[in-house]
């Protein structure tokens, strides 16, 4: 890896850290666009390196959990579960 690539990656990490801390853009968009997208487009990462994390079963499981939780939120079931847990006596919480 060339030294200019290293400087570029450190610069991207600083930009990502600032965006994560300031919350201008959501975390997932920041991570995907800055750390994966730009590194792939500039050629610092090869496509198989940049996309290899998406084939990990843990990544797929977490993505499915996001889809399921959004479905529960949109149907209102999550609110009902929250209300039920608040109404339970303290010893059952």
Short mmCIF file of the C-alpha atoms (twelve columns), coordinates in Angstrom:
data_MODEL
# 
_entry.id   MODEL 
# 
loop_
_atom_site.group_PDB 
_atom_site.id 
_atom_site.type_symbol 
_atom_site.label_atom_id 
_atom_site.label_alt_id 
_atom_site.label_comp_id 
_atom_site.label_asym_id 
_atom_site.label_seq_id 
_atom_site.Cartn_x 
_atom_site.Cartn_y 
_atom_site.Cartn_z 
_atom_site.pdbx_PDB_model_num 
ATOM 1  C CA . UNK A 1  0.000   0.000   0.000  1 
ATOM 2  C CA . UNK A 2  1.323   3.418   -0.937 1 
ATOM 3  C CA . UNK A 3  1.742   6.144   1.652  1 
ATOM 4  C CA . UNK A 4  -0.815  8.358   -0.135 1 
ATOM 5  C CA . UNK A 5  -3.383  5.556   0.271  1 
ATOM 6  C CA . UNK A 6  -2.639  5.380   3.986  1 
ATOM 7  C CA . UNK A 7  -3.064  9.136   4.370  1 
ATOM 8  C CA . UNK A 8  -6.326  8.971   2.393  1 
ATOM 9  C CA . UNK A 9  -7.680  6.155   4.590  1 
ATOM 10 C CA . UNK A 10 -6.781  8.036   7.770  1 
ATOM 11 C CA . UNK A 11 -8.509  11.122  6.363  1 
ATOM 12 C CA . UNK A 12 -11.616 9.041   5.664  1 
ATOM 13 C CA . UNK A 13 -11.531 7.699   9.201  1 
ATOM 14 C CA . UNK A 14 -11.393 11.235  10.579 1 
ATOM 15 C CA . UNK A 15 -14.343 12.281  8.394  1 
ATOM 16 C CA . UNK A 16 -16.259 9.157   9.468  1 
ATOM 17 C CA . UNK A 17 -15.519 9.849   13.145 1 
ATOM 18 C CA . UNK A 18 -16.748 13.439  12.817 1 
ATOM 19 C CA . UNK A 19 -19.934 12.317  11.044 1 
ATOM 20 C CA . UNK A 20 -20.531 9.588   13.637 1 
ATOM 21 C CA . UNK A 21 -20.056 12.049  16.506 1 
ATOM 22 C CA . UNK A 22 -22.088 14.890  14.966 1 
ATOM 23 C CA . UNK A 23 -24.828 12.573  13.652 1 
ATOM 24 C CA . UNK A 24 -25.325 14.657  10.493 1 
ATOM 25 C CA . UNK A 25 -25.941 11.448  8.567  1 
ATOM 26 C CA . UNK A 26 -27.152 8.120   9.987  1 
ATOM 27 C CA . UNK A 27 -24.505 5.640   11.068 1 
ATOM 28 C CA . UNK A 28 -25.306 3.029   8.439  1 
ATOM 29 C CA . UNK A 29 -25.150 5.482   5.548  1 
ATOM 30 C CA . UNK A 30 -21.898 6.957   6.825  1 
ATOM 31 C CA . UNK A 31 -20.278 3.550   7.170  1 
ATOM 32 C CA . UNK A 32 -21.450 2.231   3.818  1 
ATOM 33 C CA . UNK A 33 -20.691 5.321   1.766  1 
ATOM 34 C CA . UNK A 34 -17.460 6.488   3.345  1 
ATOM 35 C CA . UNK A 35 -15.697 3.372   4.444  1 
ATOM 36 C CA . UNK A 36 -16.858 0.887   1.835  1 
ATOM 37 C CA . UNK A 37 -18.052 2.871   -1.167 1 
ATOM 38 C CA . UNK A 38 -15.238 5.369   -1.430 1 
ATOM 39 C CA . UNK A 39 -12.562 2.764   -0.722 1 
ATOM 40 C CA . UNK A 40 -13.994 0.577   -3.474 1 
ATOM 41 C CA . UNK A 41 -14.322 3.436   -5.962 1 
ATOM 42 C CA . UNK A 42 -10.776 4.646   -5.390 1 
ATOM 43 C CA . UNK A 43 -9.380  1.140   -5.833 1 
ATOM 44 C CA . UNK A 44 -7.821  0.955   -2.372 1 
ATOM 45 C CA . UNK A 45 -10.018 -2.067  -1.684 1 
ATOM 46 C CA . UNK A 46 -10.677 -4.748  -4.239 1 
ATOM 47 C CA . UNK A 47 -14.386 -5.620  -4.701 1 
ATOM 48 C CA . UNK A 48 -14.007 -9.024  -3.017 1 
ATOM 49 C CA . UNK A 49 -12.329 -7.349  -0.014 1 
ATOM 50 C CA . UNK A 50 -14.895 -4.580  0.289  1 
ATOM 51 C CA . UNK A 51 -17.921 -6.826  -0.018 1 
ATOM 52 C CA . UNK A 52 -16.615 -9.833  1.930  1 
ATOM 53 C CA . UNK A 53 -18.211 -8.687  5.209  1 
ATOM 54 C CA . UNK A 54 -21.685 -8.835  3.703  1 
ATOM 55 C CA . UNK A 55 -21.417 -12.600 3.208  1 
ATOM 56 C CA . UNK A 56 -20.802 -13.192 6.915  1 
ATOM 57 C CA . UNK A 57 -23.790 -14.924 8.568  1 
ATOM 58 C CA . UNK A 58 -23.659 -12.498 11.513 1 
ATOM 59 C CA . UNK A 59 -24.071 -9.519  9.179  1 
ATOM 60 C CA . UNK A 60 -27.020 -11.139 7.445  1 
ATOM 61 C CA . UNK A 61 -28.619 -12.000 10.815 1 
ATOM 62 C CA . UNK A 62 -28.311 -8.417  12.069 1 
ATOM 63 C CA . UNK A 63 -29.778 -7.112  8.818  1 
ATOM 64 C CA . UNK A 64 -32.750 -9.471  9.184  1 
ATOM 65 C CA . UNK A 65 -33.231 -8.320  12.782 1 
ATOM 66 C CA . UNK A 66 -33.424 -4.701  11.568 1 
ATOM 67 C CA . UNK A 67 -36.115 -5.683  9.053  1 
ATOM 68 C CA . UNK A 68 -38.110 -7.587  11.682 1 
ATOM 69 C CA . UNK A 69 -37.874 -4.801  14.261 1 
ATOM 70 C CA . UNK A 70 -39.037 -2.207  11.730 1 
ATOM 71 C CA . UNK A 71 -41.988 -4.454  10.864 1 
ATOM 72 C CA . UNK A 72 -42.890 -4.744  14.554 1 
ATOM 73 C CA . UNK A 73 -42.621 -0.982  14.963 1 
ATOM 74 C CA . UNK A 74 -44.810 -0.207  11.936 1 
ATOM 75 C CA . UNK A 75 -47.555 -2.619  12.976 1 
ATOM 76 C CA . UNK A 76 -47.724 -1.071  16.443 1 
ATOM 77 C CA . UNK A 77 -46.955 -4.362  18.162 1 
ATOM 78 C CA . UNK A 78 -43.785 -2.926  19.666 1 
ATOM 79 C CA . UNK A 79 -45.780 -0.137  21.364 1 
ATOM 80 C CA . UNK A 80 -48.235 -2.662  22.789 1 
ATOM 81 C CA . UNK A 81 -45.402 -4.805  24.157 1 
ATOM 82 C CA . UNK A 82 -43.844 -1.697  25.713 1 
ATOM 83 C CA . UNK A 83 -47.140 -0.660  27.305 1 
ATOM 84 C CA . UNK A 84 -47.629 -4.176  28.653 1 
ATOM 85 C CA . UNK A 85 -44.164 -4.266  30.180 1 
ATOM 86 C CA . UNK A 86 -44.752 -0.904  31.891 1 
ATOM 87 C CA . UNK A 87 -48.036 -2.115  33.384 1 
ATOM 88 C CA . UNK A 88 -46.449 -5.276  34.842 1 
ATOM 89 C CA . UNK A 89 -45.634 -5.247  38.548 1 
ATOM 90 C CA . UNK A 90 -42.034 -4.367  39.348 1 
ATOM 91 C CA . UNK A 91 -41.081 -7.926  40.420 1 
ATOM 92 C CA . UNK A 92 -41.882 -9.301  36.926 1 
ATOM 93 C CA . UNK A 93 -39.740 -6.739  35.071 1 
# 
